[in-house]
Amino acid sequence: MMRKIIVMQSYFFFIMIGKRFGGLLTVCVILVILLGFQSTSNMDTLSVLLTGTSFADAKAGYVDLPNVWLVVFTLPTVIIGPSFEVLWRQNFSLLRGQGYTGRQFGVVNVWLMLVAALCYVFAIGVAATVTDFLKAVSSQRVLSIPSLLQYLDMVIIIFGFLLITQLVNWRVSRGALLVVPVILVATLYASNIYNPVNLIIKERAVIVQAVALWAGTFSVVLLVVSYIFLCGRQELK
């Protein structure tokens, strides 16, 4: 029964975000490649991207705002934008006429957000790996390979950001895209070990990986349940 709604929602969703996804993902990939080639350290490109303000520096007030990091983790929410709200207005009456519920609509949207997050991180991973390979060949050194855990951390955080943005978008559509930059900047200035966003700051992730990963997983599950519940409530209005 879910197959039809999955196919229909996926088709309209990727048609809607296709140009933004291609254009902004290209910008992201270029930024990652440039960052990797500009770095003079021996770290892999992904680690360079995730380099940020440590807990000690944050407590001392020495906060660095990594521009590429901010852009890379903000772009997914810009790519998705208000797509699901538009799909709700355009398609839900038709879907409800075919027997589908708001909660089923929400479940498919959650799946699409996860797919978008995976595709985004995969593209970053390919760009970073190609950059590291070319640097290793040109300098005749061993290729540095980042941990798969770093990619998992990125998927969890980006997926969480997409969910947060969509939840906010139901109520305050004009300010929704500001939520993620505010969270990112606030995280740099804070030193809360339970903040899942620490997972995408290398200096912090090595200290709080287990705690932050559990907090991130719990937060994402809570966001998923809240989003699906909200879609179900929205149907009743």
Protein Blocks (a to p, Z undefined) as FASTA:
>chain_A
ZZmmmmmmmmmmmmmmmmmmmmmmmmmmmmmmmmmmmpmbfbdfklmmmgccdfklmmno
pacddfklmmmmmmmmmmnmmmlmmmmmmmmmmmmmnopafklmmmmmmmmmmmmmmmmm
mmmmmmmmmmmmmmmmmnopacddddfklmmmmmmmmmmmmmmmmmmmmmmmmlmmmmmm
mmmmmmmmpccfklmklmmgmklmmmmmmmmmmmmmmmmmmmmmmmmmmmmmmmmZZ
